Amino acid sequence: MPIKTIFLDRDGVINKDIKYLYRIDDFIFIDGIFDACSYFEKLGFKIIIVTNQSGINRNLYTENDYQKLTNWMLSQFRDNHINILDIFHCPHGPKSNCKCRKPKAGMLIEAQIKYDIDMENSWLIGDQERDILAAKSAGIKNTILLNHSLGTIKLDSTAKYITNSLIESKSLIKF
Protein backbone atom coordinates (compact mmCIF):
# COMPACT_ATOMS: atom_id res chain seq x y z
CA MET A 1 0.00 0.00 0.00
CA PRO A 2 1.47 3.35 -0.99
CA ILE A 3 2.60 5.67 1.79
CA LYS A 4 2.25 9.42 2.00
CA THR A 5 5.39 11.35 2.70
CA ILE A 6 6.60 14.76 3.75
CA PHE A 7 9.80 15.44 1.82
CA LEU A 8 12.03 17.99 3.53
CA ASP A 9 14.99 19.82 2.11
CA ARG A 10 17.79 20.02 4.69
CA ASP A 11 19.60 23.37 4.59
CA GLY A 12 17.12 26.17 5.19
CA VAL A 13 14.29 23.84 6.25
CA ILE A 14 15.74 21.56 8.94
CA ASN A 15 18.72 23.71 9.84
CA LYS A 16 19.85 27.26 9.26
CA ASP A 17 21.53 27.51 5.87
CA ILE A 18 25.12 28.60 6.38
CA LYS A 19 26.37 27.31 2.99
CA TYR A 20 28.37 24.11 2.78
CA LEU A 21 27.51 22.92 6.28
CA TYR A 22 29.43 19.85 7.37
CA ARG A 23 30.48 20.49 10.99
CA ILE A 24 28.24 19.52 13.88
CA ASP A 25 29.34 22.64 15.77
CA ASP A 26 27.87 24.82 13.00
CA PHE A 27 24.52 22.99 12.81
CA ILE A 28 21.56 25.01 14.17
CA PHE A 29 18.08 23.50 13.94
CA ILE A 30 15.30 25.72 12.56
CA ASP A 31 12.84 26.69 15.30
CA GLY A 32 9.89 24.33 15.33
CA ILE A 33 11.42 21.50 13.25
CA PHE A 34 10.80 18.81 15.87
CA ASP A 35 7.28 20.06 16.63
CA ALA A 36 6.39 20.17 12.93
CA CYS A 37 7.81 16.70 12.22
CA SER A 38 5.99 15.24 15.21
CA TYR A 39 2.77 16.78 13.89
CA PHE A 40 3.38 15.34 10.39
CA GLU A 41 3.95 11.88 11.84
CA LYS A 42 0.71 12.12 13.85
CA LEU A 43 -1.08 12.80 10.57
CA GLY A 44 0.34 9.53 9.22
CA PHE A 45 3.10 10.93 7.03
CA LYS A 46 6.56 9.39 6.73
CA ILE A 47 9.44 11.87 6.60
CA ILE A 48 12.21 11.75 4.00
CA ILE A 49 15.00 14.29 3.58
CA VAL A 50 16.24 15.20 0.08
CA THR A 51 19.28 17.45 -0.09
CA ASN A 52 21.78 18.78 -2.60
CA GLN A 53 25.31 18.57 -1.16
CA SER A 54 27.58 20.05 -3.81
CA GLY A 55 30.21 20.80 -1.17
CA ILE A 56 31.30 17.19 -1.63
CA ASN A 57 31.90 17.72 -5.36
CA ARG A 58 33.60 21.05 -4.66
CA ASN A 59 36.00 19.31 -2.22
CA LEU A 60 34.86 21.55 0.64
CA TYR A 61 34.07 18.47 2.71
CA THR A 62 34.06 14.73 2.18
CA GLU A 63 31.31 12.15 1.89
CA ASN A 64 32.50 10.94 5.30
CA ASP A 65 32.07 14.45 6.76
CA TYR A 66 28.54 14.54 5.34
CA GLN A 67 27.71 11.09 6.78
CA LYS A 68 29.06 12.03 10.22
CA LEU A 69 26.87 15.14 10.35
CA THR A 70 23.87 13.21 9.00
CA ASN A 71 24.21 10.49 11.64
CA TRP A 72 24.39 13.13 14.37
CA MET A 73 21.34 14.94 12.95
CA LEU A 74 19.37 11.67 12.83
CA SER A 75 20.26 11.01 16.47
CA GLN A 76 18.77 14.39 17.38
CA PHE A 77 15.54 13.47 15.61
CA ARG A 78 15.46 10.10 17.40
CA ASP A 79 16.05 11.84 20.74
CA ASN A 80 12.94 13.89 19.93
CA HIS A 81 10.95 10.72 19.07
CA ILE A 82 10.85 11.43 15.34
CA ASN A 83 11.59 8.76 12.77
CA ILE A 84 13.23 9.92 9.57
CA LEU A 85 12.44 7.16 7.06
CA ASP A 86 15.42 7.94 4.82
CA ILE A 87 17.75 10.61 3.49
CA PHE A 88 18.70 11.02 -0.15
CA HIS A 89 21.54 13.34 -1.10
CA CYS A 90 23.13 14.50 -4.31
CA PRO A 91 26.90 15.03 -3.98
CA HIS A 92 27.25 16.47 -7.49
CA GLY A 93 27.94 20.03 -8.53
CA PRO A 94 25.59 22.43 -10.34
CA LYS A 95 27.13 21.72 -13.76
CA SER A 96 26.73 17.98 -13.40
CA ASN A 97 24.52 16.01 -15.74
CA CYS A 98 23.31 13.79 -12.91
CA LYS A 99 19.62 13.00 -12.49
CA CYS A 100 19.58 13.55 -8.74
CA ARG A 101 20.51 17.21 -8.26
CA LYS A 102 17.47 19.37 -7.64
CA PRO A 103 15.72 20.86 -9.63
CA LYS A 104 15.82 17.41 -11.25
CA ALA A 105 13.53 14.86 -9.62
CA GLY A 106 15.95 11.93 -9.31
CA MET A 107 16.08 11.74 -5.50
CA LEU A 108 12.30 11.96 -5.24
CA ILE A 109 11.73 9.30 -7.90
CA GLU A 110 14.29 7.02 -6.22
CA ALA A 111 12.43 7.42 -2.92
CA GLN A 112 9.09 6.77 -4.64
CA ILE A 113 10.34 3.51 -6.11
CA LYS A 114 12.07 2.38 -2.91
CA TYR A 115 9.09 3.06 -0.61
CA ASP A 116 6.01 2.94 -2.88
CA ILE A 117 5.15 6.57 -2.16
CA ASP A 118 1.81 8.12 -3.08
CA MET A 119 3.21 11.29 -4.66
CA GLU A 120 -0.21 12.85 -5.21
CA ASN A 121 -0.91 12.88 -1.46
CA SER A 122 2.64 13.71 -0.41
CA TRP A 123 4.20 17.10 0.26
CA LEU A 124 7.56 18.77 -0.21
CA ILE A 125 8.82 21.62 1.94
CA GLY A 126 11.80 23.53 0.59
CA ASP A 127 13.40 26.93 0.74
CA GLN A 128 14.51 27.30 -2.88
CA GLU A 129 12.58 27.23 -6.14
CA ARG A 130 14.70 24.26 -7.26
CA ASP A 131 13.05 22.21 -4.48
CA ILE A 132 9.60 23.11 -5.80
CA LEU A 133 10.55 22.35 -9.41
CA ALA A 134 11.91 18.93 -8.42
CA ALA A 135 8.69 18.15 -6.58
CA LYS A 136 6.53 19.13 -9.54
CA SER A 137 8.65 17.03 -11.90
CA ALA A 138 8.12 14.05 -9.58
CA GLY A 139 4.34 14.49 -9.49
CA ILE A 140 4.11 16.24 -6.12
CA LYS A 141 1.57 19.05 -6.33
CA ASN A 142 1.54 19.90 -2.62
CA THR A 143 4.53 22.17 -2.13
CA ILE A 144 5.51 24.73 0.47
CA LEU A 145 8.28 27.27 -0.02
CA LEU A 146 9.73 28.71 3.17
CA ASN A 147 10.33 32.38 2.61
CA HIS A 148 13.01 32.90 5.24
CA SER A 149 16.16 31.46 3.69
CA LEU A 150 19.12 33.81 3.51
CA GLY A 151 16.89 36.84 3.97
CA THR A 152 15.42 36.59 0.50
CA ILE A 153 11.78 37.22 -0.32
CA LYS A 154 10.31 34.90 -2.91
CA LEU A 155 7.04 36.07 -4.38
CA ASP A 156 7.34 34.57 -7.85
CA SER A 157 7.53 30.93 -6.78
CA THR A 158 5.46 28.19 -8.39
CA ALA A 159 4.92 26.62 -4.94
CA LYS A 160 1.36 25.89 -3.90
CA TYR A 161 2.02 27.81 -0.66
CA ILE A 162 4.63 30.28 0.54
CA THR A 163 5.10 30.68 4.29
CA ASN A 164 7.48 32.59 6.50
CA SER A 165 8.21 29.72 8.87
CA LEU A 166 8.11 25.98 9.24
CA ILE A 167 5.56 26.33 12.05
CA GLU A 168 3.13 27.97 9.60
CA SER A 169 3.32 24.87 7.39
CA LYS A 170 1.45 22.92 10.07
CA SER A 171 -1.70 24.92 9.32
CA LEU A 172 -1.48 23.98 5.64
CA ILE A 173 -1.03 20.23 6.00
CA LYS A 174 -4.11 18.50 7.37
CA PHE A 175 -5.58 15.00 7.43
Phi, psi and chi 1 to 4 in degrees:
 res  aa     phi    psi   chi1   chi2   chi3   chi4
   1 MET       -  127.8  173.4  175.5 -123.1      -
   2 PRO   -59.7  145.8  -21.4   31.5      -      -
   3 ILE  -105.1  155.7   62.7  170.1      -      -
   4 LYS  -103.1  143.2   51.6 -175.5 -169.8  164.5
   5 THR  -132.4  146.7  -58.3      -      -      -
   6 ILE  -103.8  114.7  -58.3  -75.3      -      -
   7 PHE   -90.5  129.9  -70.5   98.7      -      -
   8 LEU  -118.7  132.5  -60.7  174.8      -      -
   9 ASP   -70.0  160.4  178.4   42.3      -      -
  10 ARG   -91.6  -73.1 -169.3 -170.0   80.8  175.7
  11 ASP   -68.7  119.2  -59.7  -37.8      -      -
  12 GLY    98.1  -12.2      -      -      -      -
  13 VAL  -118.1  -51.6  174.9      -      -      -
  14 ILE   -87.5  -42.4  -67.9  173.3      -      -
  15 ASN  -131.0  161.0   56.2  -84.3      -      -
  16 LYS   -63.6  135.5  -65.4 -163.1  179.8 -158.2
  17 ASP   -83.4  109.4 -172.1   -8.6      -      -
  18 ILE  -111.6    9.7   62.8  163.8      -      -
  19 LYS    69.7  118.5  -66.3  -67.9 -179.6 -166.2
  20 TYR    57.8   46.6  -51.2  114.5      -      -
  21 LEU   -70.8  127.3  173.4   64.8      -      -
  22 TYR  -146.2   -5.9   69.1   95.4      -      -
  23 ARG  -103.6  133.0  -66.7  174.1    9.2  138.2
  24 ILE   -57.3  -39.2  -67.3  169.2      -      -
  25 ASP   -61.9  -22.2  -69.2  -15.8      -      -
  26 ASP   -95.7   -4.1  -64.0  -28.0      -      -
  27 PHE   -82.3  121.4 -164.9  103.0      -      -
  28 ILE  -126.6  117.0  -59.0  168.6      -      -
  29 PHE   -66.3  142.5  -77.8  100.1      -      -
  30 ILE   -67.3  137.6  -64.0  -77.2      -      -
  31 ASP   -55.5  130.1  -70.8  -21.7      -      -
  32 GLY    90.4   -0.1      -      -      -      -
  33 ILE   -61.8  -43.0 -175.2   64.6      -      -
  34 PHE   -71.0  -39.0  -61.0  121.4      -      -
  35 ASP   -63.2  -45.3  179.9   50.7      -      -
  36 ALA   -64.1  -45.8      -      -      -      -
  37 CYS   -65.0  -38.0  -72.8      -      -      -
  38 SER   -61.7  -43.0  178.9      -      -      -
  39 TYR   -60.9  -45.7  171.9   78.3      -      -
  40 PHE   -61.0  -41.9  -59.6  147.7      -      -
  41 GLU   -64.6  -38.8  -74.7 -173.6  -37.7      -
  42 LYS   -63.7  -27.1  -74.2  177.2 -177.0  157.2
  43 LEU   -80.5   -5.4  -67.2  179.3      -      -
  44 GLY    97.0    9.0      -      -      -      -
  45 PHE   -84.5  145.8  -72.0   94.5      -      -
  46 LYS   -92.3  153.0  -58.4  -65.0 -177.2 -174.1
  47 ILE  -115.3  128.1  -60.3  169.7      -      -
  48 ILE  -129.7  137.3  -65.9  177.5      -      -
  49 ILE  -100.5  134.4  -61.7  167.3      -      -
  50 VAL  -127.7  122.6  -71.9      -      -      -
  51 THR  -143.9  133.2  179.2      -      -      -
  52 ASN   -78.0  133.9  -73.0  -13.5      -      -
  53 GLN  -133.9   65.2  -67.8  -62.8  -44.4      -
  54 SER   -68.7  -12.2   69.3      -      -      -
  55 GLY   -59.0  -26.5      -      -      -      -
  56 ILE   -67.2  -50.3  -63.6  168.3      -      -
  57 ASN   -63.0  -32.6  177.2  -98.3      -      -
  58 ARG   -82.5    0.8  -62.5  169.9 -163.8 -106.0
  59 ASN    61.2   30.6  -65.4  -44.5      -      -
  60 LEU   -86.6  -24.4  -61.6  172.2      -      -
  61 TYR  -157.8  167.1   51.8   92.0      -      -
  62 THR   -99.5  167.1   65.6      -      -      -
  63 GLU   -57.7  -38.4  178.6   73.2   26.7      -
  64 ASN   -63.7  -41.5 -169.9   51.9      -      -
  65 ASP   -59.5  -44.9  -67.2  -29.9      -      -
  66 TYR   -60.7  -46.2  165.9   78.1      -      -
  67 GLN   -64.3  -38.5  -67.2  -61.8  -24.2      -
  68 LYS   -62.1  -47.2 -179.3  178.7  175.1 -175.0
  69 LEU   -64.2  -42.1  177.4   69.3      -      -
  70 THR   -61.8  -45.2  -63.7      -      -      -
  71 ASN   -62.1  -39.5  -70.3  -25.6      -      -
  72 TRP   -64.6  -45.6  173.7   82.7      -      -
  73 MET   -59.3  -44.8  178.6 -174.1   69.3      -
  74 LEU   -61.7  -35.8  -70.6  173.6      -      -
  75 SER   -65.3  -33.8   74.6      -      -      -
  76 GLN   -68.4  -38.4  -59.0  -54.7  -61.1      -
  77 PHE   -64.6  -45.7  -83.2  104.2      -      -
  78 ARG   -60.0  -41.3  -78.7 -169.4  -59.2  -85.7
  79 ASP   -61.3  -24.1  -71.6   -9.5      -      -
  80 ASN  -100.4   17.4  -76.7  -84.0      -      -
  81 HIS    61.8   37.6  -48.9  -72.6      -      -
  82 ILE  -119.5  131.2  -64.5  161.8      -      -
  83 ASN  -101.2  117.2  178.4   49.2      -      -
  84 ILE   -90.9  116.9  -58.7  -62.1      -      -
  85 LEU   -62.7  -41.7 -179.6   60.0      -      -
  86 ASP  -168.5  165.1 -150.9  -23.2      -      -
  87 ILE  -131.3  132.2  -61.4  177.0      -      -
  88 PHE  -117.2  133.3  -65.5   83.3      -      -
  89 HIS  -133.7  149.9   76.3  -74.9      -      -
  90 CYS  -109.7  116.8  172.1      -      -      -
  91 PRO   -88.9    2.6   34.2  -36.3      -      -
  92 HIS   -84.2  162.3  -53.4  111.0      -      -
  93 GLY   -86.8  170.4      -      -      -      -
  94 PRO   -61.0  -26.8  -17.1   25.1      -      -
  95 LYS   -92.9    6.4  -64.9  179.6 -178.3  172.8
  96 SER   -71.0  153.2  165.7      -      -      -
  97 ASN   -98.2   20.9  -76.4  -31.0      -      -
  98 CYS   -66.7  165.1   71.7      -      -      -
  99 LYS   -97.5   -4.1  -65.8  179.7 -178.8  174.1
 100 CYS   -97.5  -26.0   52.4      -      -      -
 101 ARG   -69.4  122.8 -176.8  172.0  171.7   79.6
 102 LYS   -62.6  133.7  -66.3  178.6  -76.1  178.3
 103 PRO   -88.5    4.5   31.7  -35.0      -      -
 104 LYS   -73.8  157.6  -65.2  177.7 -176.4  169.2
 105 ALA   -97.2    9.2      -      -      -      -
 106 GLY   -52.6  -45.3      -      -      -      -
 107 MET   -65.2  -39.1  -70.5 -175.2  -78.5      -
 108 LEU   -68.8  -41.5  -61.5  164.4      -      -
 109 ILE   -66.2  -41.0  -60.6  -59.2      -      -
 110 GLU   -60.0  -43.1 -175.8  179.8  -10.0      -
 111 ALA   -64.1  -42.1      -      -      -      -
 112 GLN   -58.8  -45.0  179.1 -173.2   26.4      -
 113 ILE   -67.4  -44.3  -67.8  165.9      -      -
 114 LYS   -64.8  -38.0 -176.8  174.4 -179.0  178.8
 115 TYR  -115.7    5.6  -66.6  105.8      -      -
 116 ASP    53.1   62.6 -170.4   22.8      -      -
 117 ILE   -89.6  135.5  -63.7  171.5      -      -
 118 ASP   -82.2   92.7  174.6   -1.8      -      -
 119 MET   -65.2  -32.4  -60.5  -58.7 -111.7      -
 120 GLU   -65.1  -30.7 -169.6  168.5  -43.2      -
 121 ASN  -106.5   14.8  -70.0  -56.9      -      -
 122 SER  -100.8  169.5  -67.2      -      -      -
 123 TRP  -131.0  156.0  -70.5   74.7      -      -
 124 LEU  -128.9  133.9  178.5  130.8      -      -
 125 ILE  -117.2  121.2  -57.8  173.3      -      -
 126 GLY  -138.0  175.6      -      -      -      -
 127 ASP  -122.6    5.9   70.1  -37.0      -      -
 128 GLN  -133.6  152.2  -60.2  -70.1  -31.2      -
 129 GLU   -60.9  -30.3 -170.8   63.3   18.6      -
 130 ARG   -61.3  -31.1   66.7  178.0  162.3 -116.4
 131 ASP   -65.0  -44.6  -59.3  -43.5      -      -
 132 ILE   -66.0  -42.8  -55.0  -52.2      -      -
 133 LEU   -63.9  -39.5  -65.5  172.3      -      -
 134 ALA   -62.6  -43.6      -      -      -      -
 135 ALA   -60.5  -47.7      -      -      -      -
 136 LYS   -61.5  -40.2  -71.1 -175.1  174.1 -150.9
 137 SER   -64.5  -26.7  -67.9      -      -      -
 138 ALA   -91.8    2.1      -      -      -      -
 139 GLY    89.1   16.8      -      -      -      -
 140 ILE   -96.9  113.8  -60.3  170.2      -      -
 141 LYS   -90.2  -25.3  -65.3 -177.7 -107.2  173.8
 142 ASN   -86.9  100.5  -61.9  -46.3      -      -
 143 THR  -129.3  144.5   55.8      -      -      -
 144 ILE  -128.6  127.4  -61.3  172.5      -      -
 145 LEU  -103.8  121.6 -177.9   72.5      -      -
 146 LEU   -80.6  129.5  -61.4 -176.5      -      -
 147 ASN   -97.2   22.8 -160.3   24.9      -      -
 148 HIS  -111.1   -7.2   63.5   79.6      -      -
 149 SER   -66.4  126.6 -178.5      -      -      -
 150 LEU    54.1   26.3  -56.9  173.1      -      -
 151 GLY    70.0   15.4      -      -      -      -
 152 THR   -92.1  151.7   58.6      -      -      -
 153 ILE  -112.0  125.0  -63.4  174.6      -      -
 154 LYS  -115.4  102.9  -54.8  164.5 -167.8   99.9
 155 LEU  -106.4  -12.6  -61.1  174.4      -      -
 156 ASP  -103.9   21.9   59.7  -13.4      -      -
 157 SER   -72.1  154.5  173.8      -      -      -
 158 THR   -93.3    8.8   60.1      -      -      -
 159 ALA   -63.3  150.1      -      -      -      -
 160 LYS   -64.3  -38.8 -174.1  171.7 -173.9  176.0
 161 TYR  -135.0  147.5  -59.0  102.5      -      -
 162 ILE  -123.0  127.5  -60.6  174.0      -      -
 163 THR  -129.1  163.9   65.2      -      -      -
 164 ASN   -91.0  -13.9  -68.9  -41.4      -      -
 165 SER  -153.3  159.5   73.9      -      -      -
 166 LEU   -63.5  -35.9 -172.2   60.1      -      -
 167 ILE   -59.3  -38.6  -63.8  -67.4      -      -
 168 GLU   -63.1  -27.1  -70.5  177.6   27.0      -
 169 SER   -64.3  -25.1   68.7      -      -      -
 170 LYS   -60.8  -34.3  -73.8  173.7   50.0 -179.9
 171 SER   -74.5  -13.7   67.5      -      -      -
 172 LEU   -93.4  -27.4  -58.5  170.9      -      -
 173 ILE  -103.5  114.3  -59.5  174.4      -      -
 174 LYS  -122.6 -177.5  -50.3 -102.7 -173.4 -138.2
 175 PHE   -59.4      -  -73.9  101.2      -      -
